[in-house]
């Protein structure tokens, strides 16, 4: 009997010496309930998609399968070039000296009836000007020049572009050239929305696609062929059209709501018979997409968003430090992300234990704190915890 008592005392002493367990949080953050989305005025042919910066693709219409992108592919060329040769919006970047090869690109596309910008052997043009020459008048020859300049060859460019497309979430896109003149350069409307979101988030591209015109060497003043630019709040992005593929339009427009939040809508319309149809269809689609956002209360100050189970006491609540209201797309619930850290007793009420993050633009973060204090357990709990 004495041995048993001694053994229990020794067991209790060793158990008491063990460190207290880390307390792990249990999340209790429900998504907001989804409402019914309003009908969008989709085009009667082809396919289309709508999304927004910070929200991703929100709705699609039609097959959403890969079809030729036409000149929208130049946005991928621009993103790839800027990823390898980054610029700030106020920088011109390195100077590119054009050669007979670049003149050959012009001659080839001229013979095939593609869109062009005049060039000359020996011409010196900056990276920024070359991007303007590619995007504003949609010059196929400058897309070739930039791709080969940045990557060494067209094969190297297309390999890079297709790998990069996957990282941007373009699941069905395939880039066979830099200009989009090839019918083998394809994507779905939802792919183009993802491409547009990435493009408008790049400050250099956002500035270029919002220029009405620019002046470059040899060609002189070049106009932006996106004739809806500056109307209906549209600040970009790119038109595309070929005789075989019809009209394609990738557009963006920021809109500021009454709560002060600005949301940039990005839409894509593909497979229209004419480019004019694609542009005309974009306006009612944009207007309704903007109207489909409404304010939603996601959190209230002091709301319980999780708890810490405490084996020797009552659970400790984790609460948000402030309220959160966001513009939400009708029909799509909002589920903020929450990250907790493990806790060790004792800790005080109001200790920061986590962060709630929203994916909306701009990203918001809300600290999470403990709703009550926690003390260390009594000696007998520590001694007998494993019995």
Secondary structure, 3 states (H helix, E strand, C coil): CHHHHHHHHHHHHHHHHCCCCCECEEECCCCCCCCCCCCCCCCCCCEEEEEECCCEEEEEECCCCCEECHHHHHHHHHHHHHHHCCCCCCCCCCEEECCHHHHHHHHHHHHHCCCCCCCCCCCEEEHHHHHHHHHCCCCHHHHHHHHHHHHCCHHHHHHHHHHHHHHCCCCCCECCCCCCCCCCCEECHHHHHHHHHHHHHCHHHHHHCCCCEEEECCCEEEECCCCCCCCCCEEEEEEEEECCCEEEEEEEEEEECCCCCEEEEEEEEEEECCHHHHHHHHHHHHHHHHHCEEEEEEECCCCEEEEECCCCCCCEEEEECCCEEEEEECCCCCCCEEEECCECCCECCCCEEEEEECCCCCCCEEEEEECCCECCCCHHHHHHCCC
